[in-house]
Amino acid sequence: MSLPAFVSQIKQPAGMPVGDLSTCRALIIDTNQTSRSILRAMLADLGLHTITQAAKISDARRALETQAYDVVLCDYHFDDSKMTGSDLLDDLRRAQLLPYSTVFVMITGEASYVKVAEAAESALDSYLLKPHNSNTLAQRLHMARHRKVVLGSIFEAIEREEFGIAAELCLQRFAHRDEYWVYAARIGGELLLRLGRHEEARKLFQAIDQTKALPWARLGIARAQLDGGHAQPARRTLESLLSENPTFADAYDVMGRAQLQAGSFDDAYETYQHAAEITPSSISRLQKVGMLAYYLGRNDEAARSLERATSLGVSSKMFDFQSLVMLAQIRFEQKDYKGVQRCLVNLQHAYEKQANSGRLRRMTSLVTVLALMLQRQVAEVVRLVKEMVADFEMPDFDFEAAGNMLGLLTRLRNNELELPDAELWVQRLASRFCISKPSTDLLAMSVARYKPYDDIVHVAYKAIVDHAERAMEQARNNAPGDGVKTLLVHGTKTLNAKLLDLADMMLTRYRDQTKDAPILTEMVQDMRSKFCRGSAQVQLGANTGRQAGALNLRS
């Protein structure tokens, strides 16, 4: 649909009258019973009838995960937790648990005003300073809802997955400096990143930064640079941003991602640690620290972080069950059967609720093997491992699953279980998932405790590089068709995304010089659709929820 045609169909957003609050559902999050009662009375005076209260962070999470609210009033400080309202908001954004229609208002005292104001730049609809009255609250709610109505056309386009049109509407509002143009520009930047228009996103964030000098705009510049393949400029932008904003946790997250992709794992670990120290109750950041500590062999730190993340949110949608797999492997090395069993019970419970999840099935099988091995049920261990090997060539068997399986095979070998085909299995996994030097290094960390496996991983990567270089040499010698065939033969054998992606790029560049180009293109695209769907970038855990620094754009 064209932009004019879309605009002509825009309607006033249903269910969002600016003045009428009587049909709204509200959630009050505050540890103080008196404060909750006062806020409840104020909302009732404004016409709200359905009002829920939560005195704890955990209660608030459960409420927001199971019910959509029109209004959330959240205190910044919680007496029973190190976590702040801003930390809760950040985690909710990461898990995409706040729909666009929800108005989120932070309530704070003067002492924490600066932190709340910083949060307002990225996600808050409004904030209230204590003491406040019903009139102030009403004003804040009506202003926040007004903004949602003004920008309704943009989000209607997003909901219809017309991302290009939504981006154009944002750019128009930015260019004309219409009402809420800064917020619209930020949405536009997010949409451009989603559309892969990284250079346009960078220029837009740069224009906002020059006009308003906002930290999130500079973070947007760095994200656009990183996603566009310009890692070094991104790191320089982030270093400058963090020197001026040393408590900007999202910037540390993006810096950690940049360092991870570059293979600077020790630097990334320190960066994620710093982010976790700033927000000590952030489930996602605790998991990042724990996962990277696991790969680096720092088991004590990994166990502390992963256990804390589990205790904070194992029942939350923000929790990544990869944490339990890594924690179970650590407990296995400690011969802690009860610890492994706790991880298994949690995974089994999750798998029961998502019975179609191949990821949870593989995780549950792996931890089951660990528990059985501690009980020395070797025959059953061997049977289950062989069943797991059958998954190796499945399209949804990903880098994470490969790392988990390599870690399992290493631990079984070090516990005197010699599987005759284990080295072949390690070679198959390495040949498929050694896509880059950072990915190879991370896989090598999974087998570091058994040198023969470590050697297999590095040899496999060298073979992948050799195949790629040979194909490039054939293309340079005016035989691009032979180069594509070389890549396709070895790509089909190994399922390696690097080889398949390179074959696609070579066909694009040398199509006119390649005999049977249409047939080869069809073959390459078929393989890529199956085995190149996941990101080739190194990452920790599942790639779900909001990216660091991004707005939550639900569609």
C-alpha positions as a Python dict, from the first residue, in 0.01 Angstrom:
ca = {
    (1, 'M'): (0, 0, 0),
    (2, 'S'): (124, 348, -84),
    (3, 'L'): (165, 619, 180),
    (4, 'P'): (-124, 836, 46),
    (5, 'A'): (-356, 535, 33),
    (6, 'F'): (-260, 435, 386),
    (7, 'V'): (-307, 787, 525),
    (8, 'S'): (-654, 808, 368),
    (9, 'Q'): (-757, 500, 567),
    (10, 'I'): (-632, 625, 904),
    (11, 'K'): (-898, 621, 1171),
    (12, 'Q'): (-901, 758, 1524),
    (13, 'P'): (-748, 478, 1736),
    (14, 'A'): (-1030, 277, 1887),
    (15, 'G'): (-1061, 242, 2261),
    (16, 'M'): (-835, 538, 2341),
    (17, 'P'): (-1050, 845, 2413),
    (18, 'V'): (-816, 1101, 2563),
    (19, 'G'): (-1048, 1235, 2830),
    (20, 'D'): (-1246, 929, 2935),
    (21, 'L'): (-1058, 695, 3170),
    (22, 'S'): (-1358, 496, 3296),
    (23, 'T'): (-1287, 188, 3084),
    (24, 'C'): (-916, 177, 3166),
    (25, 'R'): (-749, -102, 3364),
    (26, 'A'): (-482, 27, 3602),
    (27, 'L'): (-197, -136, 3794),
    (28, 'I'): (-38, 32, 4097),
    (29, 'I'): (311, -93, 4193),
    (30, 'D'): (429, 32, 4533),
    (31, 'T'): (561, -138, 4847),
    (32, 'N'): (391, 115, 5073),
    (33, 'Q'): (30, 27, 5149),
    (34, 'T'): (-64, 387, 5234),
    (35, 'S'): (79, 514, 4906),
    (36, 'R'): (-111, 247, 4716),
    (37, 'S'): (-435, 343, 4887),
    (38, 'I'): (-383, 712, 4803),
    (39, 'L'): (-309, 636, 4438),
    (40, 'R'): (-609, 405, 4418),
    (41, 'A'): (-835, 680, 4553),
    (42, 'M'): (-694, 930, 4303),
    (43, 'L'): (-755, 692, 4012),
    (44, 'A'): (-1107, 623, 4136),
    (45, 'D'): (-1171, 999, 4146),
    (46, 'L'): (-1065, 1012, 3780),
    (47, 'G'): (-1329, 752, 3693),
    (48, 'L'): (-1125, 430, 3684),
    (49, 'H'): (-1305, 122, 3817),
    (50, 'T'): (-1066, -168, 3753),
    (51, 'I'): (-756, -112, 3965),
    (52, 'T'): (-503, -382, 4062),
    (53, 'Q'): (-231, -339, 4324),
    (54, 'A'): (113, -504, 4354),
    (55, 'A'): (340, -464, 4656),
    (56, 'K'): (634, -663, 4517),
    (57, 'I'): (834, -664, 4196),
    (58, 'S'): (754, -1033, 4142),
    (59, 'D'): (380, -969, 4181),
    (60, 'A'): (400, -681, 3932),
    (61, 'R'): (582, -898, 3679),
    (62, 'R'): (321, -1172, 3702),
    (63, 'A'): (38, -922, 3667),
    (64, 'L'): (192, -763, 3356),
    (65, 'E'): (271, -1099, 3200),
    (66, 'T'): (-87, -1222, 3231),
    (67, 'Q'): (-295, -906, 3180),
    (68, 'A'): (-281, -595, 2961),
    (69, 'Y'): (-318, -266, 3149),
    (70, 'D'): (-402, 77, 3013),
    (71, 'V'): (-225, 259, 3297),
    (72, 'V'): (67, 154, 3518),
    (73, 'L'): (170, 372, 3813),
    (74, 'C'): (504, 252, 3947),
    (75, 'D'): (706, 383, 4240),
    (76, 'Y'): (1078, 427, 4172),
    (77, 'H'): (1199, 290, 4507),
    (78, 'F'): (1114, -52, 4656),
    (79, 'D'): (1190, -111, 5024),
    (80, 'D'): (1231, -488, 4989),
    (81, 'S'): (1449, -494, 4678),
    (82, 'K'): (1763, -347, 4525),
    (83, 'M'): (1566, -328, 4203),
    (84, 'T'): (1413, 10, 4113),
    (85, 'G'): (1105, 92, 3912),
    (86, 'S'): (1337, 189, 3628),
    (87, 'D'): (1500, -157, 3643),
    (88, 'L'): (1156, -318, 3625),
    (89, 'L'): (1061, -100, 3328),
    (90, 'D'): (1385, -193, 3150),
    (91, 'D'): (1320, -564, 3195),
    (92, 'L'): (958, -527, 3082),
    (93, 'R'): (1077, -349, 2769),
    (94, 'R'): (1332, -623, 2699),
    (95, 'A'): (1064, -891, 2722),
    (96, 'Q'): (822, -678, 2515),
    (97, 'L'): (557, -697, 2787),
    (98, 'L'): (438, -336, 2756),
    (99, 'P'): (209, -279, 2458),
    (100, 'Y'): (204, 62, 2296),
    (101, 'S'): (-138, 136, 2443),
    (102, 'T'): (-10, 115, 2803),
    (103, 'V'): (72, 443, 2975),
    (104, 'F'): (361, 388, 3218),
    (105, 'V'): (408, 659, 3482),
    (106, 'M'): (699, 655, 3728),
    (107, 'I'): (650, 813, 4069),
    (108, 'T'): (957, 945, 4244),
    (109, 'G'): (1099, 1178, 4504),
    (110, 'E'): (1338, 1462, 4429),
    (111, 'A'): (1642, 1246, 4514),
    (112, 'S'): (1586, 1010, 4222),
    (113, 'Y'): (1447, 1265, 3976),
    (114, 'V'): (1756, 1264, 3753),
    (115, 'K'): (1747, 886, 3707),
    (116, 'V'): (1376, 893, 3631),
    (117, 'A'): (1426, 1175, 3382),
    (118, 'E'): (1689, 962, 3207),
    (119, 'A'): (1446, 672, 3192),
    (120, 'A'): (1181, 905, 3052),
    (121, 'E'): (1399, 960, 2747),
    (122, 'S'): (1380, 596, 2650),
    (123, 'A'): (1053, 444, 2764),
    (124, 'L'): (844, 637, 3014),
    (125, 'D'): (524, 806, 2913),
    (126, 'S'): (545, 1037, 3212),
    (127, 'Y'): (666, 1073, 3569),
    (128, 'L'): (532, 1229, 3888),
    (129, 'L'): (728, 1402, 4162),
    (130, 'K'): (617, 1350, 4522),
    (131, 'P'): (405, 1498, 4668),
    (132, 'H'): (140, 1514, 4396),
    (133, 'N'): (-237, 1547, 4376),
    (134, 'S'): (-521, 1417, 4160),
    (135, 'N'): (-502, 1713, 3924),
    (136, 'T'): (-133, 1654, 3851),
    (137, 'L'): (-194, 1283, 3796),
    (138, 'A'): (-487, 1354, 3564),
    (139, 'Q'): (-277, 1601, 3364),
    (140, 'R'): (3, 1347, 3321),
    (141, 'L'): (-232, 1069, 3214),
    (142, 'H'): (-420, 1284, 2965),
    (143, 'M'): (-97, 1419, 2813),
    (144, 'A'): (46, 1069, 2773),
    (145, 'R'): (-272, 939, 2612),
    (146, 'H'): (-283, 1246, 2386),
    (147, 'R'): (63, 1161, 2252),
    (148, 'K'): (-51, 808, 2175),
    (149, 'V'): (-347, 945, 1977),
    (150, 'V'): (-133, 1200, 1788),
    (151, 'L'): (111, 926, 1684),
    (152, 'G'): (-164, 670, 1631),
    (153, 'S'): (-122, 659, 1253),
    (154, 'I'): (240, 554, 1294),
    (155, 'F'): (154, 270, 1524),
    (156, 'E'): (-143, 165, 1316),
    (157, 'A'): (105, 118, 1031),
    (158, 'I'): (337, -79, 1260),
    (159, 'E'): (53, -305, 1372),
    (160, 'R'): (-25, -374, 1006),
    (161, 'E'): (347, -446, 954),
    (162, 'E'): (368, -159, 706),
    (163, 'F'): (709, -71, 846),
    (164, 'G'): (821, 131, 546),
    (165, 'I'): (510, 348, 562),
    (166, 'A'): (545, 391, 939),
    (167, 'A'): (907, 502, 892),
    (168, 'E'): (803, 754, 626),
    (169, 'L'): (535, 899, 858),
    (170, 'C'): (799, 938, 1128),
    (171, 'L'): (1041, 1107, 890),
    (172, 'Q'): (770, 1348, 774),
    (173, 'R'): (685, 1445, 1134),
    (174, 'F'): (1056, 1493, 1206),
    (175, 'A'): (1112, 1706, 894),
    (176, 'H'): (813, 1931, 967),
    (177, 'R'): (887, 1945, 1342),
    (178, 'D'): (528, 1848, 1411),
    (179, 'E'): (403, 1768, 1760),
    (180, 'Y'): (615, 1496, 1929),
    (181, 'W'): (867, 1507, 1645),
    (182, 'V'): (1157, 1388, 1862),
    (183, 'Y'): (970, 1080, 1979),
    (184, 'A'): (852, 1012, 1624),
    (185, 'A'): (1210, 1042, 1499),
    (186, 'R'): (1322, 784, 1750),
    (187, 'I'): (1053, 545, 1635),
    (188, 'G'): (1161, 613, 1278),
    (189, 'G'): (1521, 527, 1363),
    (190, 'E'): (1412, 195, 1513),
    (191, 'L'): (1206, 116, 1206),
    (192, 'L'): (1492, 197, 970),
    (193, 'L'): (1719, -37, 1168),
    (194, 'R'): (1455, -308, 1150),
    (195, 'L'): (1432, -257, 773),
    (196, 'G'): (1811, -289, 738),
    (197, 'R'): (1844, 75, 626),
    (198, 'H'): (2137, 129, 860),
    (199, 'E'): (2291, 435, 695),
    (200, 'E'): (1957, 619, 690),
    (201, 'A'): (1906, 529, 1056),
    (202, 'R'): (2252, 658, 1143),
    (203, 'K'): (2187, 990, 969),
    (204, 'L'): (1851, 1030, 1142),
    (205, 'F'): (1993, 958, 1489),
    (206, 'Q'): (2280, 1194, 1409),
    (207, 'A'): (2035, 1472, 1316),
    (208, 'I'): (1848, 1421, 1644),
    (209, 'D'): (2175, 1425, 1837),
    (210, 'Q'): (2284, 1751, 1674),
    (211, 'T'): (1949, 1907, 1753),
    (212, 'K'): (1885, 1774, 2103),
    (213, 'A'): (2211, 1604, 2218),
    (214, 'L'): (2022, 1310, 2371),
    (215, 'P'): (2212, 1000, 2491),
    (216, 'W'): (1970, 760, 2325),
    (217, 'A'): (2026, 935, 1991),
    (218, 'R'): (2401, 878, 2012),
    (219, 'L'): (2335, 519, 2113),
    (220, 'G'): (2118, 491, 1803),
    (221, 'I'): (2413, 610, 1593),
    (222, 'A'): (2630, 337, 1745),
    (223, 'R'): (2366, 70, 1687),
    (224, 'A'): (2326, 175, 1324),
    (225, 'Q'): (2704, 165, 1277),
    (226, 'L'): (2730, -179, 1438),
    (227, 'D'): (2437, -328, 1246),
    (228, 'G'): (2578, -179, 927),
    (229, 'G'): (2906, -364, 974),
    (230, 'H'): (3110, -67, 1096),
    (231, 'A'): (3225, -208, 1429),
    (232, 'Q'): (3520, 22, 1498),
    (233, 'P'): (3327, 350, 1447),
    (234, 'A'): (3050, 202, 1666),
    (235, 'R'): (3295, 130, 1946),
    (236, 'R'): (3438, 483, 1924),
    (237, 'T'): (3088, 629, 1945),
    (238, 'L'): (3011, 409, 2246),
    (239, 'E'): (3336, 497, 2422),
    (240, 'S'): (3257, 867, 2385),
    (241, 'L'): (2899, 817, 2501),
    (242, 'L'): (3001, 617, 2808),
    (243, 'S'): (3270, 867, 2906),
    (244, 'E'): (2996, 1129, 2936),
    (245, 'N'): (2722, 895, 3063),
    (246, 'P'): (2896, 631, 3280),
    (247, 'T'): (2568, 494, 3422),
    (248, 'F'): (2393, 446, 3086),
    (249, 'A'): (2336, 70, 3113),
    (250, 'D'): (2198, 26, 2761),
    (251, 'A'): (2519, 168, 2618),
    (252, 'Y'): (2719, -99, 2804),
    (253, 'D'): (2487, -363, 2656),
    (254, 'V'): (2558, -244, 2302),
    (255, 'M'): (2930, -216, 2374),
    (256, 'G'): (2925, -574, 2505),
    (257, 'R'): (2755, -689, 2185),
    (258, 'A'): (3019, -511, 1975),
    (259, 'Q'): (3301, -668, 2175),
    (260, 'L'): (3137, -1011, 2158),
    (261, 'Q'): (3108, -993, 1780),
    (262, 'A'): (3474, -890, 1758),
    (263, 'G'): (3579, -1188, 1971),
    (264, 'S'): (3697, -968, 2260),
    (265, 'F'): (3535, -1195, 2517),
    (266, 'D'): (3723, -1076, 2826),
    (267, 'D'): (3639, -714, 2744),
    (268, 'A'): (3275, -807, 2681),
    (269, 'Y'): (3263, -987, 3016),
    (270, 'E'): (3384, -677, 3201),
    (271, 'T'): (3136, -461, 3010),
    (272, 'Y'): (2839, -685, 3089),
    (273, 'Q'): (2953, -700, 3451),
    (274, 'H'): (2947, -321, 3467),
    (275, 'A'): (2594, -311, 3325),
    (276, 'A'): (2481, -570, 3580),
    (277, 'E'): (2635, -368, 3864),
    (278, 'I'): (2438, -61, 3754),
    (279, 'T'): (2113, -266, 3746),
    (280, 'P'): (2174, -552, 3993),
    (281, 'S'): (1826, -699, 3959),
    (282, 'S'): (1813, -708, 3580),
    (283, 'I'): (1748, -1070, 3484),
    (284, 'S'): (1876, -1030, 3130),
    (285, 'R'): (2204, -866, 3233),
    (286, 'L'): (2270, -1122, 3505),
    (287, 'Q'): (2223, -1393, 3244),
    (288, 'K'): (2463, -1227, 3001),
    (289, 'V'): (2731, -1212, 3273),
    (290, 'G'): (2668, -1572, 3377),
    (291, 'M'): (2669, -1710, 3024),
    (292, 'L'): (2992, -1539, 2923),
    (293, 'A'): (3156, -1636, 3253),
    (294, 'Y'): (3056, -1996, 3174),
    (295, 'Y'): (3229, -1986, 2835),
    (296, 'L'): (3537, -1825, 2990),
    (297, 'G'): (3560, -2107, 3243),
    (298, 'R'): (3483, -1882, 3541),
    (299, 'N'): (3239, -2127, 3691),
    (300, 'D'): (3202, -1969, 4035),
    (301, 'E'): (3100, -1633, 3889),
    (302, 'A'): (2883, -1802, 3629),
    (303, 'A'): (2700, -2002, 3895),
    (304, 'R'): (2642, -1694, 4115),
    (305, 'S'): (2497, -1488, 3831),
    (306, 'L'): (2287, -1767, 3682),
    (307, 'E'): (2152, -1875, 4021),
    (308, 'R'): (2053, -1516, 4100),
    (309, 'A'): (1884, -1476, 3761),
    (310, 'T'): (1699, -1803, 3822),
    (311, 'S'): (1582, -1702, 4169),
    (312, 'L'): (1467, -1363, 4039),
    (313, 'G'): (1278, -1477, 3736),
    (314, 'V'): (1267, -1847, 3643),
    (315, 'S'): (888, -1816, 3602),
    (316, 'S'): (917, -1490, 3410),
    (317, 'K'): (898, -1445, 3033),
    (318, 'M'): (1222, -1250, 3068),
    (319, 'F'): (1410, -1564, 3171),
    (320, 'D'): (1621, -1752, 2914),
    (321, 'F'): (1632, -2126, 2983),
    (322, 'Q'): (1981, -2146, 2840),
    (323, 'S'): (2083, -2029, 3189),
    (324, 'L'): (1961, -2359, 3333),
    (325, 'V'): (2157, -2562, 3078),
    (326, 'M'): (2480, -2385, 3167),
    (327, 'L'): (2407, -2401, 3538),
    (328, 'A'): (2335, -2774, 3514),
    (329, 'Q'): (2670, -2834, 3342),
    (330, 'I'): (2850, -2645, 3620),
    (331, 'R'): (2665, -2844, 3888),
    (332, 'F'): (2753, -3166, 3701),
    (333, 'E'): (3124, -3082, 3727),
    (334, 'Q'): (3072, -3029, 4101),
    (335, 'K'): (2902, -3372, 4127),
    (336, 'D'): (2596, -3187, 4262),
    (337, 'Y'): (2311, -3418, 4165),
    (338, 'K'): (2048, -3213, 4349),
    (339, 'G'): (2164, -2899, 4170),
    (340, 'V'): (2136, -3070, 3831),
    (341, 'Q'): (1796, -3210, 3926),
    (342, 'R'): (1665, -2862, 4019),
    (343, 'C'): (1762, -2737, 3674),
    (344, 'L'): (1598, -3040, 3513),
    (345, 'V'): (1270, -2991, 3700),
    (346, 'N'): (1250, -2629, 3589),
    (347, 'L'): (1323, -2724, 3227),
    (348, 'Q'): (1067, -3005, 3232),
    (349, 'H'): (806, -2764, 3364),
    (350, 'A'): (884, -2515, 3087),
    (351, 'Y'): (880, -2788, 2821),
    (352, 'E'): (541, -2912, 2939),
    (353, 'K'): (403, -2564, 2869),
    (354, 'Q'): (576, -2539, 2528),
    (355, 'A'): (563, -2895, 2403),
    (356, 'N'): (637, -2793, 2042),
    (357, 'S'): (964, -2619, 2128),
    (358, 'G'): (1260, -2804, 1977),
    (359, 'R'): (1492, -2579, 2175),
    (360, 'L'): (1339, -2678, 2511),
    (361, 'R'): (1326, -3044, 2406),
    (362, 'R'): (1701, -3043, 2335),
    (363, 'M'): (1776, -2858, 2659),
    (364, 'T'): (1567, -3102, 2864),
    (365, 'S'): (1734, -3403, 2701),
    (366, 'L'): (2081, -3262, 2767),
    (367, 'V'): (2021, -3200, 3137),
    (368, 'T'): (1852, -3541, 3165),
    (369, 'V'): (2176, -3696, 3034),
    (370, 'L'): (2376, -3509, 3300),
    (371, 'A'): (2147, -3634, 3577),
    (372, 'L'): (2163, -3993, 3448),
    (373, 'M'): (2541, -3978, 3418),
    (374, 'L'): (2574, -3877, 3783),
    (375, 'Q'): (2368, -4185, 3866),
    (376, 'R'): (2601, -4392, 3640),
    (377, 'Q'): (2315, -4506, 3418),
    (378, 'V'): (2556, -4532, 3127),
    (379, 'A'): (2342, -4738, 2889),
    (380, 'E'): (2058, -4486, 2908),
    (381, 'V'): (2305, -4199, 2866),
    (382, 'V'): (2443, -4353, 2545),
    (383, 'R'): (2093, -4410, 2409),
    (384, 'L'): (1984, -4050, 2474),
    (385, 'V'): (2303, -3900, 2332),
    (386, 'K'): (2253, -4093, 2007),
    (387, 'E'): (1899, -3960, 1988),
    (388, 'M'): (2032, -3605, 2032),
    (389, 'V'): (2289, -3655, 1755),
    (390, 'A'): (2003, -3719, 1513),
    (391, 'D'): (1915, -3348, 1547),
    (392, 'F'): (2251, -3223, 1419),
    (393, 'E'): (2131, -3160, 1064),
    (394, 'M'): (1794, -3012, 1153),
    (395, 'P'): (1749, -2652, 1028),
    (396, 'D'): (1657, -2529, 1377),
    (397, 'F'): (1964, -2686, 1538),
    (398, 'D'): (2159, -2365, 1599),
    (399, 'F'): (2487, -2231, 1732),
    (400, 'E'): (2360, -2238, 2090),
    (401, 'A'): (2258, -2603, 2058),
    (402, 'A'): (2599, -2686, 1910),
    (403, 'G'): (2780, -2521, 2201),
    (404, 'N'): (2562, -2706, 2451),
    (405, 'M'): (2625, -3040, 2280),
    (406, 'L'): (3000, -2982, 2262),
    (407, 'G'): (3002, -2899, 2633),
    (408, 'L'): (2808, -3217, 2708),
    (409, 'L'): (3039, -3441, 2501),
    (410, 'T'): (3343, -3289, 2672),
    (411, 'R'): (3203, -3349, 3020),
    (412, 'L'): (3105, -3706, 2937),
    (413, 'R'): (3456, -3772, 2802),
    (414, 'N'): (3616, -3624, 3112),
    (415, 'N'): (3395, -3850, 3324),
    (416, 'E'): (3540, -4158, 3158),
    (417, 'L'): (3260, -4222, 2913),
    (418, 'E'): (3428, -4290, 2580),
    (419, 'L'): (3174, -4271, 2298),
    (420, 'P'): (3324, -4429, 1982),
    (421, 'D'): (3178, -4164, 1749),
    (422, 'A'): (3231, -3863, 1974),
    (423, 'E'): (3518, -3715, 1772),
    (424, 'L'): (3314, -3748, 1452),
    (425, 'W'): (3023, -3569, 1622),
    (426, 'V'): (3250, -3287, 1736),
    (427, 'Q'): (3388, -3255, 1383),
    (428, 'R'): (3035, -3237, 1234),
    (429, 'L'): (2929, -2963, 1474),
    (430, 'A'): (3247, -2764, 1423),
    (431, 'S'): (3223, -2791, 1044),
    (432, 'R'): (2870, -2650, 1051),
    (433, 'F'): (2906, -2375, 1309),
    (434, 'C'): (3264, -2247, 1273),
    (435, 'I'): (3142, -1953, 1068),
    (436, 'S'): (3389, -1689, 1189),
    (437, 'K'): (3688, -1665, 1418),
    (438, 'P'): (3475, -1540, 1713),
    (439, 'S'): (3224, -1823, 1669),
    (440, 'T'): (3510, -2073, 1646),
    (441, 'D'): (3674, -1934, 1959),
    (442, 'L'): (3345, -1957, 2151),
    (443, 'L'): (3291, -2317, 2042),
    (444, 'A'): (3651, -2396, 2136),
    (445, 'M'): (3578, -2264, 2486),
    (446, 'S'): (3300, -2523, 2512),
    (447, 'V'): (3554, -2805, 2465),
    (448, 'A'): (3856, -2640, 2626),
    (449, 'R'): (3875, -2903, 2900),
    (450, 'Y'): (3965, -3174, 2647),
    (451, 'K'): (4242, -3075, 2405),
    (452, 'P'): (4172, -3331, 2128),
    (453, 'Y'): (3825, -3179, 2083),
    (454, 'D'): (3971, -2829, 2088),
    (455, 'D'): (4208, -2929, 1809),
    (456, 'I'): (3919, -3070, 1603),
    (457, 'V'): (3730, -2740, 1627),
    (458, 'H'): (4025, -2534, 1505),
    (459, 'V'): (4108, -2776, 1224),
    (460, 'A'): (3745, -2765, 1108),
    (461, 'Y'): (3754, -2385, 1091),
    (462, 'K'): (4077, -2392, 892),
    (463, 'A'): (3911, -2629, 643),
    (464, 'I'): (3615, -2389, 604),
    (465, 'V'): (3851, -2097, 543),
    (466, 'D'): (4047, -2305, 288),
    (467, 'H'): (3727, -2391, 96),
    (468, 'A'): (3626, -2024, 90),
    (469, 'E'): (3969, -1907, -26),
    (470, 'R'): (3982, -2171, -299),
    (471, 'A'): (3644, -2061, -432),
    (472, 'M'): (3748, -1695, -432),
    (473, 'E'): (4065, -1787, -621),
    (474, 'Q'): (3856, -1969, -883),
    (475, 'A'): (3639, -1660, -924),
    (476, 'R'): (3945, -1437, -965),
    (477, 'N'): (4072, -1678, -1234),
    (478, 'N'): (3757, -1621, -1442),
    (479, 'A'): (3586, -1939, -1324),
    (480, 'P'): (3318, -1805, -1086),
    (481, 'G'): (3088, -2097, -1170),
    (482, 'D'): (3351, -2339, -1043),
    (483, 'G'): (3388, -2125, -732),
    (484, 'V'): (3014, -2137, -664),
    (485, 'K'): (3013, -2513, -716),
    (486, 'T'): (3306, -2554, -476),
    (487, 'L'): (3115, -2357, -212),
    (488, 'L'): (2791, -2542, -280),
    (489, 'V'): (2953, -2886, -259),
    (490, 'H'): (3123, -2814, 74),
    (491, 'G'): (2830, -2604, 199),
    (492, 'T'): (2592, -2892, 133),
    (493, 'K'): (2828, -3134, 308),
    (494, 'T'): (2894, -2918, 615),
    (495, 'L'): (2578, -2698, 622),
    (496, 'N'): (2813, -2410, 702),
    (497, 'A'): (2640, -2072, 667),
    (498, 'K'): (2966, -1893, 578),
    (499, 'L'): (3013, -2108, 267),
    (500, 'L'): (2647, -2084, 163),
    (501, 'D'): (2634, -1706, 214),
    (502, 'L'): (2957, -1666, 16),
    (503, 'A'): (2810, -1874, -268),
    (504, 'D'): (2509, -1642, -276),
    (505, 'M'): (2729, -1331, -284),
    (506, 'M'): (2947, -1478, -558),
    (507, 'L'): (2643, -1558, -771),
    (508, 'T'): (2514, -1205, -728),
    (509, 'R'): (2845, -1053, -833),
    (510, 'Y'): (2932, -1291, -1120),
    (511, 'R'): (2585, -1392, -1238),
    (512, 'D'): (2646, -1290, -1600),
    (513, 'Q'): (2971, -1486, -1608),
    (514, 'T'): (2832, -1801, -1447),
    (515, 'K'): (2701, -2088, -1650),
    (516, 'D'): (2378, -2241, -1513),
    (517, 'A'): (2336, -1939, -1286),
    (518, 'P'): (1955, -1985, -1243),
    (519, 'I'): (1993, -2350, -1140),
    (520, 'L'): (2281, -2273, -903),
    (521, 'T'): (2089, -1979, -756),
    (522, 'E'): (1790, -2199, -683),
    (523, 'M'): (2010, -2458, -513),
    (524, 'V'): (2195, -2200, -305),
    (525, 'Q'): (1875, -2021, -199),
    (526, 'D'): (1717, -2350, -95),
    (527, 'M'): (2015, -2435, 126),
    (528, 'R'): (2035, -2083, 269),
    (529, 'S'): (1664, -2080, 355),
    (530, 'K'): (1719, -2389, 568),
    (531, 'F'): (2059, -2334, 723),
    (532, 'C'): (2134, -1960, 720),
    (533, 'R'): (1824, -1836, 899),
    (534, 'G'): (1994, -1758, 1226),
    (535, 'S'): (2231, -1468, 1277),
    (536, 'A'): (2592, -1537, 1189),
    (537, 'Q'): (2690, -1303, 1472),
    (538, 'V'): (2800, -1446, 1805),
    (539, 'Q'): (2539, -1394, 2074),
    (540, 'L'): (2458, -1515, 2424),
    (541, 'G'): (2124, -1689, 2471),
    (542, 'A'): (1814, -1649, 2261),
    (543, 'N'): (1778, -1342, 2045),
    (544, 'T'): (1443, -1234, 2187),
    (545, 'G'): (1289, -920, 2326),
    (546, 'R'): (1409, -567, 2286),
    (547, 'Q'): (1761, -494, 2170),
    (548, 'A'): (1965, -275, 2403),
    (549, 'G'): (1880, 91, 2348),
    (550, 'A'): (1579, 13, 2130),
    (551, 'L'): (1220, 117, 2176),
    (552, 'N'): (960, -153, 2222),
    (553, 'L'): (775, -157, 1888),
    (554, 'R'): (508, -422, 1924),
    (555, 'S'): (356, -550, 1603),
}
